[in-house]
């Protein structure tokens, strides 16, 4: 029900069956299940994405990755974009909507998340997105893809030992999408070693990270570029590390 329909029908009586369904939704929320899962969809960059158990919920901070691409790439260019650890596909699909002539490759390991990704590609009518089931830890060479102009990723970055202490709502989300290994940097190390060397010269990379992680990621990426930067989020926390590939 959209807002217009709500206001038109807000004083209408509902059936017992509908009331019962509503109470079941309330019970799910009381148990701290994320609102996004209960609604079954959420917005990202003003586009609608289907979400639910088994896929990471799109967050406002992650929009910084798409905004970075918008700042540095012409919208009519025939770019090659990679969305690593794609999840719901919110990053890659948003790119596909904004860069109509681009080729977007979304790579996701989880079968459940891939189902959401493929459905979101369909819902958003994106013919320039290729959804790929695979583990980015295997590196670029295992995928037989064209070299990218831009690599974007919101990888798992929470330390393994911290997972059990997260907010109850976050614990509903898939561990695979959260667990960044013992120190939280597993995926950044692999991106640096197995993906950045294949970025086109002059190409760009932007990765989301957790609080207090940016400086370490700068060091991890430093072998591949002298042009590295950190972008702060709404709370002035270093949230995105960016890089320009040099010769």
C-alpha positions in Angstrom: 0.0 0.0 0.0 1.5 3.4 -1.0 1.0 6.6 0.9 -1.9 7.8 -1.3 -3.8 4.5 -0.8 -3.1 4.6 2.9 -4.7 8.1 3.4 -7.7 7.1 1.2 -8.4 4.0 3.2 -7.1 4.9 6.7 -10.6 4.9 8.2 -11.8 1.7 6.5 -12.5 -1.4 8.5 -10.2 -4.4 8.0 -11.1 -8.0 7.9 -10.2 -10.3 10.8 -7.8 -12.2 8.5 -6.0 -9.0 7.6 -5.8 -7.9 11.2 -4.3 -11.3 12.1 -1.6 -10.9 9.4 -0.8 -7.5 10.8 -0.4 -8.8 14.3 2.0 -11.5 13.1 4.1 -8.7 11.5 4.0 -6.8 14.8 5.2 -10.0 16.6 8.1 -10.3 14.2 9.2 -6.7 15.0 8.9 -7.3 18.7 11.4 -10.0 18.3 13.8 -7.4 16.8 13.6 -8.8 13.2 14.7 -5.9 11.0 11.9 -3.8 9.6 13.4 -4.2 6.1 12.9 -8.0 6.3 9.3 -7.6 7.5 8.5 -5.2 4.7 10.3 -7.4 2.2 11.9 -4.4 0.4 14.0 -1.3 1.0 15.1 1.7 -1.0 18.7 2.4 -2.1 19.6 5.4 -4.3 15.8 5.9 -4.7 15.4 2.4 -6.3 13.4 -0.4 -4.7 15.2 -3.6 -3.7 13.7 -6.9 -2.5 15.3 -8.0 0.7 14.8 -10.7 3.3 16.4 -13.5 5.3 19.8 -14.4 3.7 20.8 -11.1 2.3 22.4 -8.0 3.7 20.2 -4.9 4.2 21.1 -1.9 2.0 22.3 1.0 4.1 22.6 4.7 3.5 26.4 4.8 3.9 26.8 2.4 1.1 25.3 4.9 -1.3 28.7 6.7 -1.0 30.1 4.1 -3.3 27.6 4.9 -6.1 28.0 8.6 -5.5 31.8 8.2 -5.9 31.3 6.5 -9.3 28.9 9.3 -10.3 31.5 11.9 -9.5 34.3 10.4 -11.5 32.7 8.7 -14.5 30.6 10.2 -17.3 27.1 8.7 -17.2 27.1 8.0 -20.9 30.4 6.1 -20.9 30.7 2.4 -21.8 32.4 1.6 -18.6 33.0 -1.8 -17.0 31.9 -1.8 -13.3 32.5 -4.6 -10.8 30.3 -5.0 -7.7 32.2 -7.4 -5.5 30.3 -9.2 -2.6 27.1 -7.8 -4.3 24.4 -9.2 -2.0 21.1 -7.7 -3.0 22.8 -6.0 -5.9 22.0 -2.5 -4.6 25.4 -1.1 -5.7 25.6 -2.7 -9.1 22.0 -2.3 -10.1 22.1 1.4 -9.1 25.1 1.8 -11.3 23.3 0.0 -14.2 20.3 2.4 -13.8 22.6 5.5 -13.7 25.1 4.4 -16.4 22.9 3.1 -19.2 25.8 2.2 -21.5 27.9 0.5 -18.9 28.5 -3.2 -18.3 28.0 -4.1 -14.7 29.2 -7.4 -13.2 27.8 -8.4 -9.8 29.6 -11.2 -8.0 28.0 -13.0 -5.0 28.9 -16.3 -3.3 25.7 -16.9 -1.3 23.0 -18.8 -3.2 20.2 -17.1 -1.1 21.7 -13.6 -1.8 22.1 -14.4 -5.5 18.4 -15.2 -5.7 17.6 -11.7 -4.3 20.2 -10.2 -6.7 18.7 -11.8 -9.7 15.2 -10.8 -8.7 16.3 -7.2 -8.1 17.9 -7.1 -11.6 14.5 -8.2 -13.0 12.5 -5.8 -10.8 14.6 -2.9 -11.9 14.7 -3.8 -15.5 18.5 -3.9 -15.9 19.7 -5.5 -19.2 23.3 -4.4 -18.6 23.9 -6.4 -15.3 25.5 -9.8 -15.2 24.9 -11.6 -11.9 27.6 -14.1 -11.2 27.8 -16.8 -8.5 31.3 -17.0 -7.2 33.7 -16.3 -4.4 35.8 -13.1 -4.9 38.5 -14.6 -2.7 39.4 -16.7 -5.7 40.5 -13.5 -7.5 39.9 -11.8 -10.8 41.6 -14.5 -12.9 39.1 -17.2 -11.9 36.2 -15.3 -13.5 37.3 -14.6 -17.1 35.9 -11.1 -17.2 37.0 -7.9 -19.0 39.3 -5.6 -17.0 37.3 -3.1 -15.0 37.3 0.6 -15.1 35.9 0.7 -11.6 35.7 -1.8 -8.7 33.2 -1.1 -5.9 32.6 -3.3 -2.9 31.0 -3.4 0.5 32.7 -6.5 1.7 32.3 -8.3 5.0 34.5 -6.4 7.5 33.5 -7.3 11.0 36.0 -9.2 13.1 34.9 -12.8 13.6 35.0 -12.6 17.4 32.8 -9.5 17.4 29.9 -11.1 15.5 28.2 -12.6 18.6 28.2 -9.2 20.3 26.4 -7.3 17.6 22.9 -5.6 17.9 20.1 -8.2 17.9 18.8 -6.8 14.6 22.1 -7.2 12.8 22.3 -10.8 14.0 19.3 -11.6 11.7 21.5 -10.8 8.7 23.7 -13.5 7.1 27.0 -14.1 8.9 28.7 -14.6 5.5 27.9 -11.0 4.6 29.4 -9.7 7.9 32.4 -11.9 8.8 35.6 -10.3 7.7 37.9 -12.8 9.4 40.0 -12.7 12.5 41.1 -9.1 12.0 38.3 -7.9 9.7 40.6 -7.3 6.8 40.4 -10.7 4.9 38.5 -9.3 1.9 40.5 -6.1 1.6 43.8 -8.0 1.4 42.3 -10.2 -1.4 41.0 -7.2 -3.3 44.4 -5.6 -3.1 46.3 -8.7 -4.1 43.9 -10.4 -6.6 41.7 -7.6 -8.0 43.5 -4.3 -8.0 46.4 -5.5 -10.3 43.8 -6.1 -13.0 42.1 -2.7 -12.8 42.7 -0.6 -15.9 45.4 2.0 -15.7 43.6 5.1 -14.4 40.8 3.0 -13.2 39.3 3.5 -9.8 38.3 1.4 -6.7 36.2 2.3 -3.7 35.5 0.1 -0.8 33.3 0.6 2.3 34.8 -0.2 5.7 34.0 -0.1 9.4 34.8 2.5 11.9 38.6 2.8 12.6 39.5 0.5 9.7 40.3 3.1 7.0 43.9 3.8 7.9 44.8 0.1 7.9 43.1 -0.4 4.5 45.2 2.6 3.2 48.3 0.6 4.0 46.9 -2.6 2.5 46.2 -0.7 -0.8 49.4 1.4 -0.8 51.4 -0.9 -3.1 49.0 -0.3 -5.9 48.7 3.5 -5.9 49.9 6.8 -4.4 46.5 8.3 -5.0 44.5 6.9 -2.1 41.9 8.7 -0.1 39.4 8.3 2.7 35.8 9.6 2.5 33.9 10.4 5.6 30.3 9.5 6.2 27.4 11.6 7.7 28.9 11.1 11.1 32.4 12.2 10.0 33.7 8.6 10.3 36.1 7.3 7.6 33.7 5.0 5.7 35.1 4.6 2.2 38.6 4.1 0.9 39.3 5.1 -2.7 42.1 4.4 -5.0 43.2 5.4 -8.6 45.3 2.7 -10.4 48.7 4.1 -11.6 51.2 2.6 -14.0 
